[in-house]
Amino acid sequence: MSGARVLVVEHEDGTGPAQVGERLAGQGLVIDLCRPWAGDALPRTLDGHDALLVLGGSMGPHDEEQAPWLPTVRDLLRQAVDRDLPTLGICLGMELLTVACGGEVRHAARPEVGLCELMPLQETAGDRLFGPLADPGMWLRAVQWHWEETSTLPEGAVPLLTSERCAHQAYRIGTAVWCVQFHPEVLADDIRTWGTSDVGALHALGLDPAGVVAEVAREETRLRALWGAFAEQWGGIVAERHAADVRV
């Protein structure tokens, strides 16, 4: 049991940590789930936490009228960068990290929804978290569900993954702050309600919500294995950092 505490920020109902949270808890990490959409107060600092996980949501990184807690989340992300604290931003979490650190986010010209192929970049092989994904023969796909994307990386960011439609699928800042545009946490059951709530937007893209869910369900075994291992790799980094801090 590591005892490391992870602050998890959930932005709206139905967008929880899902299998990532399950894997982290299975490693003995303590999940401190904060739901500002339901009235939970976000901490102002990361004191007392060993890692930060910022999840996705339907809002954009500047939609403060819809989600008035976003400035606090951006500040927490800047604190994580300053401390080089193990951090993972997912979808909206990536977009918030981008703008918090001086990069730019734009509306995607070709939004990605459903199962999409990812491609590792030159720096992937040497990365502590993404290194296992660098094998050119690996099945490397993930669930996407985004209408916005990072257009300009923050200064010093190291790009790690890309895709056909979205240049920046993953990057790292420092040695321990990572983010992804895709959703490693979700499986078919997690996105069923997303398809229902976004039915009009999906039809506009020429997509059938039920078909998107069915495609993900067909690959659920591989998605669970691939991104479950990814979550455990990140959890191992968090636990290692916690153990080092305890020794000090």
Summary of the structure (lengths in Angstrom):
residues: 248
radius of gyration: 16.8
end to end distance: 18.6
largest distance: 55.4
contacts: 831
relative contact order: 0.17
helix: 37%
strand: 24%
